[in-house]
């Protein structure tokens, strides 16, 4: 069986009462770089895609450049978490970084769209281990009571990626060429790899148990089917088409088989006993809903501001600054309060309330809403998400034993990823249908023809439209965002319901001082409650 000794070498220097040792700070910096690589990639590539298609061709396969990466990331996430639990966090995490860098280098050298899609899948396989590795290693090094301090850092990386990604992608593509949108990962990844290799020292683990290949295969098939349904449904294929129905059937069968097999497997990919913890299950639900809302908001807010409020598409990342800035500030405050008091239940409840209210306010926007007003509404949503983003991971990790830290981190990350896929798909379908209905109503035959291929028009296409049709499109986008955000507000209510039932289990700290000295670590098992 696996060696579950959890006496972290770097963590042994952890002074939970004050400043972290330099070795821990260096490791945390390297972890933040790795986290940024995973989050920044799609933001940068999205800006470079028109140039990539112009050089490589294959416009009909454009969506697969993103889909291949997303699929590989989602499918591999639970596996990386389990491998880290079985064979050690450091080696597994470094392997995921190397795989990500190999995929980045190959993507930069792609000569056609088929190669690029394949290499993006390799990159996605590595990316699946980056986020999980960061969360699990922090879980190993920092006691939950102290971990709140680092929520601000994680939220800062997320905000920086979302704001800076499009700007960096555009600058790199314009001055160095689109291939450098991939190559830029290499020096950053090497720095993170070197720092982790030299400074991070965690206990080595070796498991004699075999990897649950059948469970991994069933989970991969199930996740792949879900992501393809949410990606293709309503765009490539009608929701009622045979292909979508087949994928739904395959996905449901695979996931049911996976759950059954996990009760039989000697070393399950996702041990079902972790869901006996009420808090872990509730945090998974809240994480799913947060992903659903967040990625839907980041998709439709820039579209609304560009189409209706006339904002520049060049600075699309900056349009989200009120929401992301509020999220960053709130996350830092929540982390500090959690660290100082050890109490956290107020944040899921407050966050869910603010998120619900903010989404409802966003649903009231129309063609006359000012940028200041929409910015205030976005800030309310940001305050809500800032209370939820990292607290969900913190409470989930505090709800399991140390030996399950990896699968707890990967499962929470997976639920958030799946939530984002569902959010983009369902809110997107609602938005598209509403836009087409309003365009047909206000723009007549010309309006219907303009949006029959896509409900999202770029700035150049919008400028070419007759004034009356352009005004009709602005009303249509307002109606579409109203429906999408109203749905988001309804879904967010379920996060509030889940938050109310969270049990405030004390966060594990460093424990009392011992005779070995003020900095000596005290091993305490996490307090795990069951339903």
Buried (B, 14 or more C-beta within 10 A) or exposed (E): EBBEEBEBEBBBBBEBEEEBBEBBEBBBBBBBBBBBBBBBBBBBBBBBBEBBBEEBEBEEBBBBBBBBBBBBBBBBBBBBBBBBBBBBBBBBBBBBBBBBBBBBBBBBEBEEBEBBBBBBBBBBBBBBBBBBBBBBBBBBBBBBBBBBBBBBBBBBBBBBBBBBBBBBBBBBBEEEBBBBBBBBBBEBBEBBBEBBEEBBBBBEBEBEEEBBEBBBBBBBBBBBBBBBBBBBBBBEBEBEBEBBEEBBEBBEBBBEBBBEBBEEBEBBBBBEBBBBBBBBBBBBBBBBBBBBBBBBBBBBBBBBBBBBBEBEBEBBBBBBBBBBBBBBBBBBBBBBBBBEEBEBBBBBBBBBBBBBBBBBBBBEBEEEBEEEEBBBBBBBBBBBBBBBBBBBBBBBBBBBBBBBBBBBBBBBBBBBBBBBBBBBBBBBBBBBBBBBBBBBBBBEEEBBEBBEEEBBBEEEEBEEBEEEBBBBBBBBBBBBBBBBBBBBBEBBBBBBEBBEEBEEBEBBBBBEEEEEEEBEBBEEEBEBEEE
